[in-house]
Amino acid sequence: MKYIMEILPSLLSGAGMTLQIFFWTIVVSIPLGIVLGLGLTSEFKPLTAILKFYVWLMRGTPLLLQLIFVFYGLPIIGIIFNRYDAAIFAFILNYTAYFAEIFRGGLQSVPKGQYESAKVLRLTYWQTIRRIVIPQVVKIVIPSIGNEVINLIKDSSLVYVIGIGDLLRAGNVATARDVTLVPLLLVGVIYLLMTAIVTYILGKVESRYNTWK
């Protein structure tokens, strides 16, 4: 227990960095995913072609590779990020693509008759999207969004590749220094706790929406 108490502050500090990356990715990528999801269902073919290519590129290449490219590759063309900003940028790019595809599926599942009914009621396109479509889409996509949110917690460990002091890196440093697996066991426990909390919150949100019949 004495050893655990000695290394716990550094692990919690790393967990704080993990939660920062998680928070900013969620806050930015979900709204962007909604916007891009609307773009993917647009009838403007050049726009949908560009967005489909972006989604294909982000989903078809590993997030680890994207992190390396953003931090080490973009400086070649004069775009320089510090480590933290590079991680946030890469995560937002990646998860926006996944959320966009999820919202695209949700938007296409709403019956076209509802759009026609909105026209009869003289609602504008954006009023229709905001008041009629989005509430239904959110209910449909919550389980898929929940899976991606949980994956994000685990994927945040990839930032070690660009030298950010996240939870896993803190555990690896302690393990290498003290030649023991105890830090990594604690890292696993902390990840499980974070995942459990997020799963509980998502379950409550899903239950709330399921009451809206």
Rosetta constraint file for C-alpha pairs under 8 A:
AtomPair CA 1 CA 5 HARMONIC 6.13 0.50
AtomPair CA 2 CA 6 HARMONIC 6.30 0.50
AtomPair CA 3 CA 7 HARMONIC 6.47 0.50
AtomPair CA 4 CA 8 HARMONIC 5.81 0.50
AtomPair CA 4 CA 182 HARMONIC 7.93 0.50
AtomPair CA 4 CA 183 HARMONIC 7.79 0.50
AtomPair CA 5 CA 9 HARMONIC 7.45 0.50
AtomPair CA 7 CA 11 HARMONIC 6.46 0.50
AtomPair CA 7 CA 174 HARMONIC 7.30 0.50
AtomPair CA 7 CA 183 HARMONIC 7.42 0.50
AtomPair CA 8 CA 12 HARMONIC 6.03 0.50
AtomPair CA 9 CA 13 HARMONIC 6.09 0.50
AtomPair CA 10 CA 14 HARMONIC 6.23 0.50
AtomPair CA 10 CA 170 HARMONIC 6.31 0.50
AtomPair CA 11 CA 15 HARMONIC 6.13 0.50
AtomPair CA 11 CA 167 HARMONIC 5.64 0.50
AtomPair CA 11 CA 170 HARMONIC 5.61 0.50
AtomPair CA 11 CA 171 HARMONIC 6.46 0.50
AtomPair CA 11 CA 187 HARMONIC 7.22 0.50
AtomPair CA 12 CA 16 HARMONIC 6.14 0.50
AtomPair CA 12 CA 167 HARMONIC 7.18 0.50
AtomPair CA 13 CA 17 HARMONIC 6.65 0.50
AtomPair CA 13 CA 166 HARMONIC 7.63 0.50
AtomPair CA 13 CA 167 HARMONIC 7.32 0.50
AtomPair CA 14 CA 18 HARMONIC 6.35 0.50
AtomPair CA 14 CA 165 HARMONIC 5.75 0.50
AtomPair CA 14 CA 166 HARMONIC 4.02 0.50
AtomPair CA 14 CA 167 HARMONIC 3.83 0.50
AtomPair CA 14 CA 168 HARMONIC 7.32 0.50
AtomPair CA 14 CA 169 HARMONIC 7.42 0.50
AtomPair CA 14 CA 170 HARMONIC 5.91 0.50
AtomPair CA 15 CA 19 HARMONIC 6.17 0.50
AtomPair CA 15 CA 166 HARMONIC 6.09 0.50
AtomPair CA 15 CA 167 HARMONIC 4.61 0.50
AtomPair CA 15 CA 190 HARMONIC 7.84 0.50
AtomPair CA 16 CA 20 HARMONIC 6.24 0.50
AtomPair CA 16 CA 166 HARMONIC 7.56 0.50
AtomPair CA 16 CA 167 HARMONIC 7.76 0.50
AtomPair CA 17 CA 21 HARMONIC 6.40 0.50
AtomPair CA 17 CA 165 HARMONIC 7.10 0.50
AtomPair CA 17 CA 166 HARMONIC 5.26 0.50
AtomPair CA 17 CA 167 HARMONIC 7.25 0.50
AtomPair CA 18 CA 22 HARMONIC 6.21 0.50
AtomPair CA 18 CA 153 HARMONIC 7.54 0.50
AtomPair CA 18 CA 156 HARMONIC 6.08 0.50
AtomPair CA 18 CA 157 HARMONIC 7.40 0.50
AtomPair CA 18 CA 166 HARMONIC 5.41 0.50
AtomPair CA 18 CA 167 HARMONIC 6.29 0.50
AtomPair CA 19 CA 23 HARMONIC 5.90 0.50
AtomPair CA 19 CA 153 HARMONIC 7.87 0.50
AtomPair CA 20 CA 24 HARMONIC 6.25 0.50
AtomPair CA 21 CA 25 HARMONIC 6.05 0.50
AtomPair CA 21 CA 87 HARMONIC 7.57 0.50
AtomPair CA 21 CA 88 HARMONIC 6.13 0.50
AtomPair CA 21 CA 156 HARMONIC 6.91 0.50
AtomPair CA 22 CA 26 HARMONIC 6.24 0.50
AtomPair CA 22 CA 152 HARMONIC 6.59 0.50
AtomPair CA 22 CA 153 HARMONIC 6.33 0.50
AtomPair CA 22 CA 156 HARMONIC 6.99 0.50
AtomPair CA 23 CA 27 HARMONIC 6.11 0.50
AtomPair CA 24 CA 28 HARMONIC 6.06 0.50
AtomPair CA 24 CA 88 HARMONIC 7.11 0.50
AtomPair CA 25 CA 29 HARMONIC 5.60 0.50
AtomPair CA 25 CA 88 HARMONIC 6.55 0.50
AtomPair CA 25 CA 91 HARMONIC 6.19 0.50
AtomPair CA 25 CA 92 HARMONIC 5.17 0.50
AtomPair CA 25 CA 95 HARMONIC 7.44 0.50
AtomPair CA 26 CA 30 HARMONIC 5.82 0.50
AtomPair CA 26 CA 92 HARMONIC 7.93 0.50
AtomPair CA 26 CA 149 HARMONIC 7.62 0.50
AtomPair CA 27 CA 31 HARMONIC 7.24 0.50
AtomPair CA 28 CA 32 HARMONIC 6.35 0.50
AtomPair CA 28 CA 92 HARMONIC 6.80 0.50
AtomPair CA 29 CA 33 HARMONIC 5.74 0.50
AtomPair CA 29 CA 92 HARMONIC 5.33 0.50
AtomPair CA 29 CA 93 HARMONIC 7.54 0.50
AtomPair CA 29 CA 95 HARMONIC 6.09 0.50
AtomPair CA 29 CA 96 HARMONIC 4.53 0.50
AtomPair CA 29 CA 99 HARMONIC 7.26 0.50
AtomPair CA 30 CA 34 HARMONIC 6.32 0.50
AtomPair CA 30 CA 96 HARMONIC 6.47 0.50
AtomPair CA 30 CA 99 HARMONIC 6.21 0.50
AtomPair CA 31 CA 35 HARMONIC 6.45 0.50
AtomPair CA 32 CA 36 HARMONIC 6.09 0.50
AtomPair CA 32 CA 96 HARMONIC 6.09 0.50
AtomPair CA 32 CA 100 HARMONIC 7.49 0.50
AtomPair CA 33 CA 37 HARMONIC 5.79 0.50
AtomPair CA 33 CA 96 HARMONIC 4.88 0.50
AtomPair CA 33 CA 97 HARMONIC 6.64 0.50
AtomPair CA 33 CA 98 HARMONIC 7.55 0.50
AtomPair CA 33 CA 99 HARMONIC 4.76 0.50
AtomPair CA 33 CA 100 HARMONIC 3.96 0.50
AtomPair CA 33 CA 101 HARMONIC 7.68 0.50
AtomPair CA 33 CA 103 HARMONIC 6.87 0.50
AtomPair CA 34 CA 38 HARMONIC 6.29 0.50
AtomPair CA 34 CA 99 HARMONIC 7.27 0.50
AtomPair CA 34 CA 100 HARMONIC 5.96 0.50
AtomPair CA 34 CA 103 HARMONIC 5.96 0.50
AtomPair CA 35 CA 39 HARMONIC 6.36 0.50
AtomPair CA 35 CA 100 HARMONIC 7.53 0.50
AtomPair CA 36 CA 40 HARMONIC 6.10 0.50
AtomPair CA 36 CA 51 HARMONIC 7.18 0.50
AtomPair CA 36 CA 100 HARMONIC 5.34 0.50
AtomPair CA 37 CA 41 HARMONIC 6.56 0.50
AtomPair CA 37 CA 99 HARMONIC 7.77 0.50
AtomPair CA 37 CA 100 HARMONIC 4.41 0.50
AtomPair CA 37 CA 101 HARMONIC 6.24 0.50
AtomPair CA 37 CA 102 HARMONIC 7.58 0.50
AtomPair CA 37 CA 103 HARMONIC 5.14 0.50
AtomPair CA 37 CA 104 HARMONIC 4.43 0.50
AtomPair CA 37 CA 107 HARMONIC 7.57 0.50
AtomPair CA 38 CA 42 HARMONIC 6.36 0.50
AtomPair CA 38 CA 103 HARMONIC 7.77 0.50
AtomPair CA 38 CA 104 HARMONIC 6.65 0.50
AtomPair CA 38 CA 107 HARMONIC 7.49 0.50
AtomPair CA 39 CA 47 HARMONIC 6.87 0.50
AtomPair CA 39 CA 48 HARMONIC 6.21 0.50
AtomPair CA 39 CA 51 HARMONIC 7.31 0.50
AtomPair CA 40 CA 47 HARMONIC 7.65 0.50
AtomPair CA 40 CA 48 HARMONIC 4.98 0.50
AtomPair CA 40 CA 51 HARMONIC 6.41 0.50
AtomPair CA 40 CA 52 HARMONIC 7.03 0.50
AtomPair CA 40 CA 100 HARMONIC 7.89 0.50
AtomPair CA 40 CA 104 HARMONIC 6.34 0.50
AtomPair CA 41 CA 48 HARMONIC 7.27 0.50
AtomPair CA 41 CA 104 HARMONIC 6.48 0.50
AtomPair CA 41 CA 107 HARMONIC 7.61 0.50
AtomPair CA 41 CA 108 HARMONIC 7.33 0.50
AtomPair CA 42 CA 47 HARMONIC 7.63 0.50
AtomPair CA 42 CA 48 HARMONIC 6.52 0.50
AtomPair CA 43 CA 48 HARMONIC 7.63 0.50
AtomPair CA 44 CA 48 HARMONIC 6.48 0.50
AtomPair CA 45 CA 49 HARMONIC 6.03 0.50
AtomPair CA 46 CA 50 HARMONIC 6.32 0.50
AtomPair CA 47 CA 51 HARMONIC 6.24 0.50
AtomPair CA 48 CA 52 HARMONIC 5.90 0.50
AtomPair CA 49 CA 53 HARMONIC 6.22 0.50
AtomPair CA 50 CA 54 HARMONIC 6.29 0.50
AtomPair CA 51 CA 55 HARMONIC 6.16 0.50
AtomPair CA 52 CA 56 HARMONIC 5.99 0.50
AtomPair CA 53 CA 57 HARMONIC 6.03 0.50
AtomPair CA 54 CA 58 HARMONIC 6.18 0.50
AtomPair CA 54 CA 97 HARMONIC 7.22 0.50
AtomPair CA 55 CA 59 HARMONIC 5.94 0.50
AtomPair CA 55 CA 97 HARMONIC 4.83 0.50
AtomPair CA 55 CA 98 HARMONIC 7.24 0.50
AtomPair CA 55 CA 100 HARMONIC 7.79 0.50
AtomPair CA 55 CA 101 HARMONIC 7.45 0.50
AtomPair CA 56 CA 60 HARMONIC 5.61 0.50
AtomPair CA 57 CA 61 HARMONIC 6.25 0.50
AtomPair CA 58 CA 62 HARMONIC 7.84 0.50
AtomPair CA 58 CA 63 HARMONIC 7.86 0.50
AtomPair CA 58 CA 93 HARMONIC 7.27 0.50
AtomPair CA 58 CA 94 HARMONIC 5.39 0.50
AtomPair CA 58 CA 97 HARMONIC 6.25 0.50
AtomPair CA 59 CA 94 HARMONIC 7.10 0.50
AtomPair CA 59 CA 97 HARMONIC 6.88 0.50
AtomPair CA 59 CA 98 HARMONIC 6.95 0.50
AtomPair CA 61 CA 65 HARMONIC 7.01 0.50
AtomPair CA 61 CA 66 HARMONIC 7.32 0.50
AtomPair CA 62 CA 66 HARMONIC 6.48 0.50
AtomPair CA 63 CA 67 HARMONIC 6.20 0.50
AtomPair CA 63 CA 90 HARMONIC 7.64 0.50
AtomPair CA 63 CA 91 HARMONIC 7.56 0.50
AtomPair CA 63 CA 94 HARMONIC 6.78 0.50
AtomPair CA 64 CA 68 HARMONIC 6.42 0.50
AtomPair CA 64 CA 158 HARMONIC 6.22 0.50
AtomPair CA 64 CA 159 HARMONIC 7.97 0.50
AtomPair CA 64 CA 161 HARMONIC 7.67 0.50
AtomPair CA 65 CA 69 HARMONIC 6.13 0.50
AtomPair CA 66 CA 70 HARMONIC 6.09 0.50
AtomPair CA 66 CA 90 HARMONIC 6.25 0.50
AtomPair CA 67 CA 71 HARMONIC 6.24 0.50
AtomPair CA 67 CA 86 HARMONIC 7.09 0.50
AtomPair CA 67 CA 87 HARMONIC 6.34 0.50
AtomPair CA 67 CA 90 HARMONIC 5.56 0.50
AtomPair CA 67 CA 91 HARMONIC 7.82 0.50
AtomPair CA 67 CA 159 HARMONIC 7.44 0.50
AtomPair CA 67 CA 161 HARMONIC 7.91 0.50
AtomPair CA 67 CA 162 HARMONIC 7.52 0.50
AtomPair CA 68 CA 72 HARMONIC 5.59 0.50
AtomPair CA 68 CA 73 HARMONIC 6.92 0.50
AtomPair CA 68 CA 161 HARMONIC 7.39 0.50
AtomPair CA 68 CA 162 HARMONIC 6.99 0.50
AtomPair CA 69 CA 73 HARMONIC 4.37 0.50
AtomPair CA 69 CA 74 HARMONIC 6.41 0.50
AtomPair CA 70 CA 74 HARMONIC 5.33 0.50
AtomPair CA 70 CA 81 HARMONIC 7.83 0.50
AtomPair CA 70 CA 86 HARMONIC 6.06 0.50
AtomPair CA 70 CA 89 HARMONIC 7.92 0.50
AtomPair CA 70 CA 90 HARMONIC 6.54 0.50
AtomPair CA 71 CA 75 HARMONIC 7.23 0.50
AtomPair CA 71 CA 80 HARMONIC 7.27 0.50
AtomPair CA 71 CA 81 HARMONIC 6.36 0.50
AtomPair CA 71 CA 82 HARMONIC 7.57 0.50
AtomPair CA 71 CA 83 HARMONIC 6.88 0.50
AtomPair CA 71 CA 86 HARMONIC 5.58 0.50
AtomPair CA 71 CA 87 HARMONIC 7.89 0.50
AtomPair CA 71 CA 162 HARMONIC 7.23 0.50
AtomPair CA 72 CA 76 HARMONIC 7.79 0.50
AtomPair CA 73 CA 77 HARMONIC 7.85 0.50
AtomPair CA 74 CA 78 HARMONIC 6.57 0.50
AtomPair CA 74 CA 79 HARMONIC 5.13 0.50
AtomPair CA 74 CA 80 HARMONIC 6.44 0.50
AtomPair CA 75 CA 79 HARMONIC 4.73 0.50
AtomPair CA 75 CA 80 HARMONIC 4.82 0.50
AtomPair CA 75 CA 81 HARMONIC 7.86 0.50
AtomPair CA 81 CA 85 HARMONIC 5.78 0.50
AtomPair CA 81 CA 86 HARMONIC 5.23 0.50
AtomPair CA 82 CA 86 HARMONIC 5.98 0.50
AtomPair CA 83 CA 87 HARMONIC 6.27 0.50
AtomPair CA 83 CA 162 HARMONIC 6.47 0.50
AtomPair CA 83 CA 163 HARMONIC 7.26 0.50
AtomPair CA 83 CA 164 HARMONIC 6.56 0.50
AtomPair CA 84 CA 88 HARMONIC 6.34 0.50
AtomPair CA 84 CA 164 HARMONIC 6.93 0.50
AtomPair CA 85 CA 89 HARMONIC 5.97 0.50
AtomPair CA 86 CA 90 HARMONIC 6.07 0.50
AtomPair CA 87 CA 91 HARMONIC 6.09 0.50
AtomPair CA 87 CA 159 HARMONIC 6.40 0.50
AtomPair CA 88 CA 92 HARMONIC 6.05 0.50
AtomPair CA 89 CA 93 HARMONIC 6.18 0.50
AtomPair CA 90 CA 94 HARMONIC 6.17 0.50
AtomPair CA 91 CA 95 HARMONIC 5.98 0.50
AtomPair CA 92 CA 96 HARMONIC 5.71 0.50
AtomPair CA 93 CA 97 HARMONIC 6.64 0.50
AtomPair CA 94 CA 98 HARMONIC 6.89 0.50
AtomPair CA 95 CA 99 HARMONIC 6.09 0.50
AtomPair CA 96 CA 100 HARMONIC 5.87 0.50
AtomPair CA 97 CA 101 HARMONIC 6.36 0.50
AtomPair CA 98 CA 102 HARMONIC 6.33 0.50
AtomPair CA 98 CA 148 HARMONIC 7.92 0.50
AtomPair CA 99 CA 103 HARMONIC 6.09 0.50
AtomPair CA 99 CA 145 HARMONIC 7.09 0.50
AtomPair CA 100 CA 104 HARMONIC 5.98 0.50
AtomPair CA 101 CA 105 HARMONIC 6.35 0.50
AtomPair CA 102 CA 106 HARMONIC 6.38 0.50
AtomPair CA 102 CA 141 HARMONIC 6.62 0.50
AtomPair CA 102 CA 144 HARMONIC 6.99 0.50
AtomPair CA 102 CA 145 HARMONIC 7.42 0.50
AtomPair CA 103 CA 107 HARMONIC 5.95 0.50
AtomPair CA 103 CA 137 HARMONIC 7.12 0.50
AtomPair CA 103 CA 141 HARMONIC 6.81 0.50
AtomPair CA 104 CA 108 HARMONIC 6.18 0.50
AtomPair CA 105 CA 109 HARMONIC 6.28 0.50
AtomPair CA 106 CA 110 HARMONIC 6.94 0.50
AtomPair CA 106 CA 137 HARMONIC 5.03 0.50
AtomPair CA 106 CA 138 HARMONIC 7.72 0.50
AtomPair CA 106 CA 140 HARMONIC 6.10 0.50
AtomPair CA 106 CA 141 HARMONIC 6.05 0.50
AtomPair CA 107 CA 133 HARMONIC 7.24 0.50
AtomPair CA 107 CA 134 HARMONIC 7.87 0.50
AtomPair CA 107 CA 137 HARMONIC 5.96 0.50
AtomPair CA 109 CA 137 HARMONIC 7.98 0.50
AtomPair CA 110 CA 114 HARMONIC 7.41 0.50
AtomPair CA 110 CA 133 HARMONIC 7.01 0.50
AtomPair CA 110 CA 136 HARMONIC 7.44 0.50
AtomPair CA 110 CA 137 HARMONIC 7.34 0.50
AtomPair CA 111 CA 115 HARMONIC 7.67 0.50
AtomPair CA 112 CA 116 HARMONIC 6.59 0.50
AtomPair CA 113 CA 117 HARMONIC 6.09 0.50
AtomPair CA 114 CA 118 HARMONIC 6.19 0.50
AtomPair CA 114 CA 132 HARMONIC 7.87 0.50
AtomPair CA 115 CA 119 HARMONIC 6.41 0.50
AtomPair CA 115 CA 128 HARMONIC 6.99 0.50
AtomPair CA 116 CA 120 HARMONIC 6.43 0.50
AtomPair CA 117 CA 121 HARMONIC 6.39 0.50
AtomPair CA 118 CA 122 HARMONIC 6.25 0.50
AtomPair CA 118 CA 123 HARMONIC 5.42 0.50
AtomPair CA 118 CA 124 HARMONIC 7.90 0.50
AtomPair CA 118 CA 128 HARMONIC 6.16 0.50
AtomPair CA 119 CA 123 HARMONIC 5.65 0.50
AtomPair CA 119 CA 124 HARMONIC 7.35 0.50
AtomPair CA 123 CA 127 HARMONIC 5.77 0.50
AtomPair CA 123 CA 128 HARMONIC 6.00 0.50
AtomPair CA 124 CA 128 HARMONIC 6.12 0.50
AtomPair CA 125 CA 129 HARMONIC 6.26 0.50
AtomPair CA 126 CA 130 HARMONIC 5.96 0.50
AtomPair CA 127 CA 131 HARMONIC 5.77 0.50
AtomPair CA 127 CA 132 HARMONIC 7.68 0.50
AtomPair CA 128 CA 132 HARMONIC 5.26 0.50
AtomPair CA 128 CA 133 HARMONIC 6.30 0.50
AtomPair CA 129 CA 133 HARMONIC 4.71 0.50
AtomPair CA 129 CA 134 HARMONIC 5.72 0.50
AtomPair CA 130 CA 134 HARMONIC 5.55 0.50
AtomPair CA 130 CA 135 HARMONIC 7.50 0.50
AtomPair CA 131 CA 135 HARMONIC 6.83 0.50
AtomPair CA 132 CA 136 HARMONIC 6.89 0.50
AtomPair CA 133 CA 137 HARMONIC 6.14 0.50
AtomPair CA 134 CA 138 HARMONIC 5.97 0.50
AtomPair CA 135 CA 139 HARMONIC 6.58 0.50
AtomPair CA 136 CA 140 HARMONIC 6.41 0.50
AtomPair CA 137 CA 141 HARMONIC 6.10 0.50
AtomPair CA 138 CA 142 HARMONIC 5.96 0.50
AtomPair CA 139 CA 206 HARMONIC 7.53 0.50
AtomPair CA 139 CA 209 HARMONIC 5.91 0.50
AtomPair CA 139 CA 210 HARMONIC 7.48 0.50
AtomPair CA 141 CA 145 HARMONIC 5.99 0.50
AtomPair CA 142 CA 146 HARMONIC 5.93 0.50
AtomPair CA 142 CA 206 HARMONIC 6.50 0.50
AtomPair CA 143 CA 147 HARMONIC 6.43 0.50
AtomPair CA 143 CA 206 HARMONIC 7.45 0.50
AtomPair CA 144 CA 148 HARMONIC 6.52 0.50
AtomPair CA 145 CA 149 HARMONIC 6.15 0.50
AtomPair CA 146 CA 150 HARMONIC 6.28 0.50
AtomPair CA 146 CA 199 HARMONIC 7.61 0.50
AtomPair CA 146 CA 202 HARMONIC 6.29 0.50
AtomPair CA 147 CA 151 HARMONIC 6.23 0.50
AtomPair CA 148 CA 152 HARMONIC 6.09 0.50
AtomPair CA 149 CA 153 HARMONIC 6.74 0.50
AtomPair CA 150 CA 154 HARMONIC 6.97 0.50
AtomPair CA 150 CA 195 HARMONIC 6.26 0.50
AtomPair CA 150 CA 198 HARMONIC 7.14 0.50
AtomPair CA 150 CA 199 HARMONIC 7.39 0.50
AtomPair CA 151 CA 155 HARMONIC 5.97 0.50
AtomPair CA 152 CA 156 HARMONIC 6.01 0.50
AtomPair CA 153 CA 157 HARMONIC 7.77 0.50
AtomPair CA 153 CA 191 HARMONIC 7.63 0.50
AtomPair CA 153 CA 194 HARMONIC 7.71 0.50
AtomPair CA 153 CA 195 HARMONIC 7.03 0.50
AtomPair CA 154 CA 191 HARMONIC 7.43 0.50
AtomPair CA 157 CA 166 HARMONIC 6.84 0.50
AtomPair CA 157 CA 167 HARMONIC 7.12 0.50
AtomPair CA 157 CA 168 HARMONIC 5.83 0.50
AtomPair CA 157 CA 169 HARMONIC 7.81 0.50
AtomPair CA 159 CA 163 HARMONIC 6.83 0.50
AtomPair CA 159 CA 164 HARMONIC 5.83 0.50
AtomPair CA 159 CA 166 HARMONIC 7.22 0.50
AtomPair CA 160 CA 164 HARMONIC 5.34 0.50
AtomPair CA 160 CA 165 HARMONIC 6.89 0.50
AtomPair CA 160 CA 166 HARMONIC 6.87 0.50
AtomPair CA 160 CA 168 HARMONIC 7.37 0.50
AtomPair CA 160 CA 169 HARMONIC 5.84 0.50
AtomPair CA 164 CA 169 HARMONIC 7.51 0.50
AtomPair CA 165 CA 169 HARMONIC 5.60 0.50
AtomPair CA 165 CA 170 HARMONIC 6.23 0.50
AtomPair CA 166 CA 170 HARMONIC 6.25 0.50
AtomPair CA 167 CA 171 HARMONIC 6.34 0.50
AtomPair CA 167 CA 187 HARMONIC 6.70 0.50
AtomPair CA 168 CA 172 HARMONIC 6.14 0.50
AtomPair CA 168 CA 184 HARMONIC 7.63 0.50
AtomPair CA 168 CA 187 HARMONIC 6.48 0.50
AtomPair CA 169 CA 173 HARMONIC 6.13 0.50
AtomPair CA 170 CA 174 HARMONIC 6.35 0.50
AtomPair CA 171 CA 175 HARMONIC 6.08 0.50
AtomPair CA 171 CA 183 HARMONIC 5.04 0.50
AtomPair CA 171 CA 184 HARMONIC 5.29 0.50
AtomPair CA 171 CA 186 HARMONIC 7.90 0.50
AtomPair CA 171 CA 187 HARMONIC 6.20 0.50
AtomPair CA 172 CA 176 HARMONIC 6.08 0.50
AtomPair CA 172 CA 183 HARMONIC 7.44 0.50
AtomPair CA 172 CA 184 HARMONIC 6.89 0.50
AtomPair CA 173 CA 177 HARMONIC 6.09 0.50
AtomPair CA 174 CA 178 HARMONIC 5.92 0.50
AtomPair CA 174 CA 179 HARMONIC 7.88 0.50
AtomPair CA 174 CA 183 HARMONIC 6.21 0.50
AtomPair CA 175 CA 179 HARMONIC 5.27 0.50
AtomPair CA 175 CA 180 HARMONIC 5.25 0.50
AtomPair CA 175 CA 181 HARMONIC 5.87 0.50
AtomPair CA 175 CA 182 HARMONIC 7.34 0.50
AtomPair CA 175 CA 183 HARMONIC 5.89 0.50
AtomPair CA 175 CA 184 HARMONIC 6.95 0.50
AtomPair CA 176 CA 180 HARMONIC 7.51 0.50
AtomPair CA 181 CA 185 HARMONIC 6.32 0.50
AtomPair CA 182 CA 186 HARMONIC 6.28 0.50
AtomPair CA 183 CA 187 HARMONIC 6.18 0.50
AtomPair CA 184 CA 188 HARMONIC 6.22 0.50
AtomPair CA 185 CA 189 HARMONIC 6.34 0.50
AtomPair CA 186 CA 190 HARMONIC 6.18 0.50
AtomPair CA 187 CA 191 HARMONIC 6.20 0.50
AtomPair CA 188 CA 192 HARMONIC 6.14 0.50
AtomPair CA 189 CA 193 HARMONIC 6.19 0.50
AtomPair CA 190 CA 194 HARMONIC 6.21 0.50
AtomPair CA 191 CA 195 HARMONIC 6.06 0.50
AtomPair CA 192 CA 196 HARMONIC 5.96 0.50
AtomPair CA 193 CA 197 HARMONIC 6.20 0.50
AtomPair CA 194 CA 198 HARMONIC 6.28 0.50
AtomPair CA 195 CA 199 HARMONIC 5.96 0.50
AtomPair CA 196 CA 200 HARMONIC 6.10 0.50
AtomPair CA 197 CA 201 HARMONIC 6.31 0.50
AtomPair CA 198 CA 202 HARMONIC 6.09 0.50
AtomPair CA 199 CA 203 HARMONIC 6.03 0.50
AtomPair CA 200 CA 204 HARMONIC 6.36 0.50
AtomPair CA 201 CA 205 HARMONIC 6.31 0.50
AtomPair CA 202 CA 206 HARMONIC 6.06 0.50
AtomPair CA 203 CA 207 HARMONIC 6.07 0.50
AtomPair CA 204 CA 208 HARMONIC 6.15 0.50
AtomPair CA 205 CA 209 HARMONIC 6.38 0.50
AtomPair CA 206 CA 210 HARMONIC 6.09 0.50
AtomPair CA 207 CA 211 HARMONIC 6.58 0.50
AtomPair CA 208 CA 212 HARMONIC 7.38 0.50
